[in-house]
Amino acid sequence: MTDRFAVVLARHPAVTGAEGVCYGQHDVALAEGWERMADGLRTVMQGVGCRILFSSPARRCRMVAERVAQFMNLDLRVDSRLREISFGEWEGRPWSRISRAALDAWAADVSGFAPPGGESGTALRARVRHFWTEMHQRGQSCAIITHGGPLRLMHGMVHGTAGNLLAPSPPMGSVRVIEQGSAAFSTGPSELRIPSRLPLHQERHQSVRQVASVQGST
């Protein structure tokens, strides 16, 4: 394990054809222009020396990851633990066609509630925490492209907390650079989307190298 390493956290670019729809793990198409985000992510990765790229299996993440990996000739690892939370039978259904009672039950217990055939917040937290711990133990600079749900938890784990499943999601196409290996931790500005033209905006954080202690529930 190296003394210092960087973790680049990225959310997939904007999608199309999914307005008002519960899609979760359901595959949806990327909106036009997604290549700009991929090329911006590549520039950030080159800047911090990433040689490993982890991706959710979802097409909206994998297409970006494959473009970056091919250009950089680096190790691409598709990991099912980085999937968005599964909404089971709700997926592909307009939110307006999901009963108010079911949505209220979910909001009242985000960790424990699971839609029919879907996944609870606790299950999502367990697989993301497993991935995060394993990634941290490697101690190698890497990038992760995933979804709003896993990123909410990872952003909490950076701070040594469980992460809040009800926190706002980072914007689609946003990138955050976490620098590991210092005992100090400072919080920078909110994430910014990678613009169509460079220069890129990124944010940097300092945190302890050891695996974040995750306690409690949302």
Buried (B, 14 or more C-beta within 10 A) or exposed (E): EEEEBBBBBBBBBBBEEBEEBBBBBBBBEBBEEBEBBBBBBBBBBEEBEBEBBBBBBBBBBBBBBBBBBEEBEBEBBBBEBBBBBBBBEBBBBEEEEBEEEEBEEBEEBBBBBBBEEBBBBBBBBBBBBEBBEEBBEEBBBBBBBBBBBBBBBBBBBBEBBBBBBEBEEBBBBBBBBBBBBBEEBEEEEEBBBBEEEEEBBBBEBBBBBEBBEBEEBB
